[in-house]
Amino acid sequence: MSLTDILSPSDIAAALRDCQAPDSFSPKKFFQISGMSKKSSSQLKEIFRILDNDQSGFIEEDELKYFLQRFECGARVLTTSETKTFLAAADHDGDGKIGAEGINLLIYR
């Protein structure tokens, strides 16, 4: 399964266009534009599984900087400040990694 089996390719493209400039990435806005915020909990778990590059059950900081490239391989890498802001917003237990529940909470709050 791929992200385009769950999300519209045109919505993904629009979300990536919105954050092309360095330091313009907002996780909440990206989730809204890409359509992730309209998906069910089970669909979000599947998206998370696809985004979890090493299948550890978590997205760590080193994986997070390549977040946009999981949607399109030619997309830019998140800046250090974007990565840290994203991690801080979704890492609710402070362990330095994001679980599927962290993404859910970030999307739905």
C-alpha positions in Angstrom: 0.0 0.0 0.0 1.2 3.5 -0.7 0.1 7.0 0.5 -1.7 7.6 -2.8 -4.0 4.6 -2.0 -5.2 6.6 1.0 -4.7 10.3 0.1 -5.5 12.0 -3.2 -2.3 12.7 -5.3 -3.6 16.2 -6.0 -4.1 16.9 -2.3 -0.6 15.7 -1.6 0.8 17.9 -4.3 -1.1 20.9 -3.0 0.2 20.3 0.5 3.8 20.0 -0.7 3.4 23.2 -2.8 2.2 25.0 0.3 5.5 24.3 2.2 8.1 24.5 -0.5 10.0 27.3 1.1 12.3 26.5 4.0 10.8 27.1 7.4 7.2 27.2 5.9 6.1 23.7 7.0 3.3 23.6 9.5 2.3 20.0 10.5 -1.3 21.0 11.2 -1.7 22.8 7.9 0.0 20.0 6.0 -2.4 17.5 7.5 -5.4 19.6 6.5 -4.3 20.3 2.9 -3.2 16.7 2.3 -6.5 15.4 3.5 -5.0 13.5 6.5 -7.2 15.4 8.9 -10.2 13.9 7.2 -9.1 10.3 7.5 -10.3 7.7 10.1 -8.1 6.5 12.9 -7.4 3.2 11.1 -6.4 5.1 7.9 -4.1 7.3 9.9 -2.4 4.2 11.4 -1.8 2.9 7.9 -0.3 6.3 6.9 1.9 6.3 10.0 3.1 2.7 9.1 4.1 3.9 5.7 5.8 7.0 7.1 7.7 4.9 9.7 10.6 4.2 7.4 12.4 1.6 9.7 9.1 0.1 10.9 10.1 0.6 14.5 6.6 1.8 15.5 7.9 5.3 16.0 9.1 8.2 13.8 12.4 9.5 15.2 14.0 12.8 14.5 16.3 11.5 11.8 13.3 10.0 10.0 11.2 13.2 10.6 13.5 15.5 8.6 12.7 13.4 5.5 8.9 13.5 6.2 8.0 15.4 3.0 10.1 13.0 0.9 7.9 10.1 2.0 5.0 11.9 0.1 7.2 12.7 -2.9 10.8 11.7 -3.3 11.8 15.0 -4.9 10.4 17.1 -2.0 12.7 19.1 0.2 14.1 18.0 3.6 12.6 19.7 6.7 14.9 22.3 8.3 16.3 21.6 11.7 13.9 24.1 13.3 10.9 22.6 11.4 11.9 19.1 12.6 12.3 20.1 16.2 9.0 22.0 16.2 7.1 19.0 14.6 8.7 16.6 17.1 7.9 18.9 20.1 4.2 19.2 18.9 3.7 15.4 18.5 6.0 13.9 21.1 3.7 14.0 24.0 5.8 11.8 26.4 9.1 13.6 25.7 11.0 10.4 24.5 12.3 12.0 21.3 10.0 10.0 19.0 6.5 10.1 17.7 4.1 7.2 17.9 0.9 6.9 15.9 -1.1 8.3 18.8 1.1 11.5 18.7 0.1 12.0 15.1 -3.5 11.4 15.9 -3.5 13.9 18.8 -1.7 16.5 16.6 -4.2 16.2 13.8 -7.4 16.2 16.0 -6.6 18.9 18.5 
